[in-house]
Amino acid sequence: MGVLALLALALYSSDYYMGEQQRLLAAGDARGASEASRLALRLDPFDTDALAAQALTLQQQRRYEEAAAALREAIERDPNNYFPYLLLGSVQLDMEDPEAAVESYRDVLELNPNATSASIYMAQTLIGQDRLQEAKEEYLKLEREDRISYDALYNLGRIEIRTGEAEEGLRDIKAARRQARSGLEELDGPLRRQREELLRGMDLALADAMVVAGRESQARKILSNSPSEQAPSLLQLLDSDPDAYREQVVNSDVY
């Protein structure tokens, strides 16, 4: 068999094991997936996709240092491919290194400014570091470019409430709620329950925004009609001390 034929066979086999890796990982067989990605790399050592797949398997096994090493090798082989940087950010968060994760997401956006997921992940990471102004700028950029999802818009609204822009926050939370509500009828089972829980949280956030904006009567109406377990205690606080309610909202975390 000629050299080209052998190379073609190796590449075909590498693709096969890549497919096996994905199948086994989806089935929860992390050990089998790891072996399949190892074989794929042996057959095609220049394949960055195989390294990324290997990293995903290692991450699922909580072998974060090894996953990060595989992704850095993928980046070294193909520095213009943004995907390994995106995966590296996720691994760095698992390693409790949010600063490094933010830099990896910035690397993604430098290579692909339209990588919406990187902008969203970076904003979420910045929120976790209490860097609300920076997170807000990322969300506002997505909003201006009409690339913002309803959950990101929800986060933006909650940030705005806490950074002196209650009316803007109220507007964005309302818009996020409309979007989340519009797809509810298409869901069932756990996904529907999860969406309904999100909508209940959005209702409480609307009440928060209204209190901060000085619309206590509207907030009272929302809380009175809310099925949330938190609503009665929030209503009691609003009735007894609206200033304390307002201060509690402004100083609370975006979670």
C-alpha positions as CSV (number, residue, x, y, z in Angstrom):
1,M,0.0,0.0,0.0
2,G,1.4,3.4,-1.0
3,V,2.2,6.2,1.5
4,L,-0.8,8.3,0.4
5,A,-3.1,5.4,0.8
6,L,-1.8,4.7,4.3
7,L,-2.2,8.4,5.2
8,A,-5.8,8.3,4.0
9,L,-6.5,5.2,6.0
10,A,-5.0,6.7,9.1
11,L,-7.1,9.9,8.7
12,Y,-10.3,7.8,8.1
13,S,-9.6,5.8,11.2
14,S,-8.9,8.9,13.2
15,D,-12.3,10.3,12.2
16,Y,-13.9,7.0,13.2
17,Y,-12.4,7.1,16.7
18,M,-13.4,10.8,17.0
19,G,-17.0,9.7,16.3
20,E,-16.6,6.9,18.9
21,Q,-15.3,9.4,21.4
22,Q,-18.4,11.6,21.0
23,R,-20.7,8.6,21.2
24,L,-19.1,7.2,24.3
25,L,-18.9,10.5,26.0
26,A,-22.6,11.1,25.4
27,A,-23.3,7.6,26.8
28,G,-21.4,8.5,30.0
29,D,-18.5,6.2,29.3
30,A,-15.7,8.7,30.1
31,R,-13.0,6.0,30.2
32,G,-14.0,4.6,26.8
33,A,-14.2,8.1,25.3
34,S,-10.7,8.9,26.6
35,E,-9.3,5.8,25.0
36,A,-11.0,6.6,21.7
37,S,-9.6,10.2,21.7
38,R,-6.2,8.8,22.5
39,L,-6.4,6.5,19.5
40,A,-7.6,9.3,17.3
41,L,-4.6,11.4,18.3
42,R,-2.2,8.5,17.6
43,L,-3.6,8.1,14.1
44,D,-3.6,11.9,13.3
45,P,-1.3,13.7,15.7
46,F,-1.9,17.1,14.0
47,D,-5.7,17.0,14.5
48,T,-6.6,19.8,16.9
49,D,-10.2,18.5,17.0
50,A,-9.0,15.3,18.6
51,L,-7.1,17.3,21.2
52,A,-10.2,19.3,22.0
53,A,-12.2,16.1,22.3
54,Q,-9.6,14.6,24.6
55,A,-9.8,17.8,26.7
56,L,-13.6,17.5,27.0
57,T,-13.3,14.0,28.2
58,L,-10.6,14.9,30.7
59,Q,-12.7,17.8,31.9
60,Q,-15.6,15.5,32.5
61,Q,-13.3,13.3,34.5
62,R,-12.2,16.4,36.5
63,R,-8.6,16.0,35.3
64,Y,-8.5,19.7,34.7
65,E,-4.7,20.2,34.5
66,E,-4.5,17.6,31.8
67,A,-7.4,19.1,29.9
68,A,-5.8,22.5,30.0
69,A,-2.5,21.0,28.7
70,A,-4.3,19.3,25.8
71,L,-6.0,22.6,24.9
72,R,-2.8,24.6,25.1
73,E,-1.2,22.0,22.7
74,A,-4.2,22.5,20.4
75,I,-3.7,26.3,20.5
76,E,0.0,25.9,19.8
77,R,-0.7,23.8,16.7
78,D,-3.4,26.1,15.4
79,P,-3.3,29.5,17.1
80,N,-5.9,31.0,14.8
81,N,-8.6,28.5,15.8
82,Y,-10.7,30.2,18.5
83,F,-12.5,27.0,19.7
84,P,-9.7,25.7,22.0
85,Y,-9.5,29.0,23.7
86,L,-13.3,28.8,24.4
87,L,-12.9,25.3,25.9
88,L,-9.9,26.5,27.9
89,G,-11.9,29.2,29.5
90,S,-14.4,26.6,30.7
91,V,-11.6,24.4,32.1
92,Q,-10.0,27.4,33.9
93,L,-13.3,28.2,35.6
94,D,-13.4,24.6,36.8
95,M,-9.9,25.2,38.1
96,E,-11.2,28.2,40.0
97,D,-9.1,30.7,38.0
98,P,-11.7,33.2,36.7
99,E,-9.0,35.8,35.7
100,A,-7.4,33.3,33.3
101,A,-10.9,32.3,32.0
102,V,-11.7,36.0,31.2
103,E,-8.4,36.3,29.3
104,S,-9.2,33.1,27.3
105,Y,-12.6,34.5,26.4
106,R,-10.9,37.8,25.3
107,D,-8.6,35.7,23.1
108,V,-11.7,34.1,21.5
109,L,-13.2,37.5,20.7
110,E,-9.9,38.7,19.3
111,L,-10.0,35.9,16.8
112,N,-13.7,35.9,16.3
113,P,-15.5,39.1,17.4
114,N,-18.9,37.5,16.6
115,A,-18.4,34.6,19.0
116,T,-21.6,35.3,21.1
117,S,-21.0,32.4,23.5
118,A,-17.6,33.9,24.5
119,S,-19.1,37.3,25.2
120,I,-21.8,35.7,27.4
121,Y,-19.4,33.4,29.3
122,M,-17.0,36.3,29.9
123,A,-19.9,38.5,31.2
124,Q,-21.0,35.7,33.5
125,T,-17.5,35.3,34.8
126,L,-17.2,39.0,35.4
127,I,-20.4,39.0,37.3
128,G,-18.9,36.2,39.6
129,Q,-16.0,38.6,40.3
130,D,-18.4,41.5,41.1
131,R,-17.1,43.4,38.0
132,L,-20.6,44.5,37.1
133,Q,-19.6,47.5,35.0
134,E,-17.4,45.3,32.7
135,A,-20.1,42.6,32.5
136,K,-22.7,45.3,31.6
137,E,-20.5,46.5,28.7
138,E,-20.3,43.0,27.2
139,Y,-24.1,42.6,27.5
140,L,-24.8,46.1,26.0
141,K,-22.5,45.3,23.0
142,L,-24.6,42.1,22.4
143,E,-27.8,44.1,22.8
144,R,-26.7,46.8,20.3
145,E,-25.8,44.1,17.8
146,D,-29.1,42.2,18.3
147,R,-27.2,39.1,19.5
148,I,-28.4,38.9,23.1
149,S,-30.3,36.0,24.5
150,Y,-33.1,36.4,26.9
151,D,-31.1,35.0,29.8
152,A,-28.3,37.5,29.1
153,L,-30.8,40.3,28.7
154,Y,-32.2,39.3,32.1
155,N,-28.7,39.5,33.6
156,L,-28.2,42.9,32.0
157,G,-31.4,44.2,33.6
158,R,-30.4,43.0,37.0
159,I,-27.0,44.6,36.7
160,E,-28.6,47.9,35.6
161,I,-30.8,47.9,38.7
162,R,-27.7,47.7,40.8
163,T,-25.7,50.3,38.9
164,G,-28.2,53.2,39.1
165,E,-30.2,52.5,36.0
166,A,-33.4,51.1,37.4
167,E,-35.7,52.2,34.5
168,E,-33.3,50.6,32.0
169,G,-33.2,47.4,34.1
170,L,-37.0,47.3,34.3
171,R,-37.2,47.6,30.5
172,D,-34.7,44.9,29.9
173,I,-36.1,42.4,32.4
174,K,-39.6,42.9,30.9
175,A,-38.2,42.2,27.4
176,A,-36.4,39.1,28.7
177,R,-39.5,37.9,30.4
178,R,-41.6,38.3,27.2
179,Q,-39.0,36.3,25.3
180,A,-38.8,33.5,27.9
181,R,-42.6,33.4,28.1
182,S,-43.1,33.1,24.4
183,G,-41.5,29.7,24.1
184,L,-43.1,28.2,27.2
185,E,-45.9,26.4,25.4
186,E,-43.5,24.4,23.3
187,L,-41.8,22.9,26.4
188,D,-42.9,20.0,28.6
189,G,-41.4,18.0,31.5
190,P,-38.3,19.2,33.3
191,L,-37.6,21.9,30.7
192,R,-41.0,23.4,31.2
193,R,-40.6,23.4,35.0
194,Q,-37.2,25.0,34.7
195,R,-38.6,27.8,32.4
196,E,-41.5,28.4,34.8
197,E,-39.1,28.7,37.7
198,L,-37.1,31.2,35.7
199,L,-40.2,33.2,35.0
200,R,-41.1,33.3,38.7
201,G,-37.6,34.6,39.4
202,M,-38.0,37.3,36.7
203,D,-41.3,38.4,38.4
204,L,-39.4,39.0,41.6
205,A,-36.7,40.8,39.7
206,L,-39.3,43.0,38.2
207,A,-40.6,43.8,41.7
208,D,-37.1,44.6,42.7
209,A,-36.6,47.0,39.8
210,M,-39.9,48.7,40.5
211,V,-39.0,49.3,44.2
212,V,-35.6,50.8,43.2
213,A,-37.4,53.0,40.6
214,G,-39.8,54.2,43.2
215,R,-42.8,52.3,41.9
216,E,-43.8,50.6,45.1
217,S,-47.5,50.1,44.3
218,Q,-46.7,48.2,41.1
219,A,-44.1,46.1,43.0
220,R,-46.7,45.3,45.7
221,K,-49.1,44.1,43.0
222,I,-46.5,41.8,41.5
223,L,-45.5,40.3,44.9
224,S,-49.1,39.9,45.9
225,N,-49.8,37.7,42.8
226,S,-46.5,35.9,42.8
227,P,-46.5,32.1,43.6
228,S,-42.9,32.3,44.7
229,E,-42.1,31.3,48.3
230,Q,-40.0,34.4,48.7
231,A,-42.8,36.8,47.8
232,P,-44.6,37.0,51.2
233,S,-41.5,38.0,53.1
234,L,-40.5,40.5,50.3
235,L,-44.0,42.0,50.5
236,Q,-43.8,42.3,54.2
237,L,-40.4,44.1,53.9
238,L,-41.9,46.4,51.3
239,D,-44.8,47.3,53.5
240,S,-42.7,47.9,56.6
241,D,-39.5,49.5,55.2
242,P,-39.3,50.2,51.4
243,D,-36.0,51.9,51.9
244,A,-34.5,48.8,53.4
245,Y,-36.0,46.7,50.5
246,R,-34.4,49.1,48.0
247,E,-31.0,49.0,49.8
248,Q,-31.2,45.2,49.9
249,V,-31.7,45.0,46.2
250,V,-29.0,47.4,45.2
251,N,-26.4,45.7,47.4
252,S,-27.3,42.1,46.6
253,D,-25.4,39.9,44.2
254,V,-26.5,38.9,40.7
255,Y,-26.5,35.2,40.9
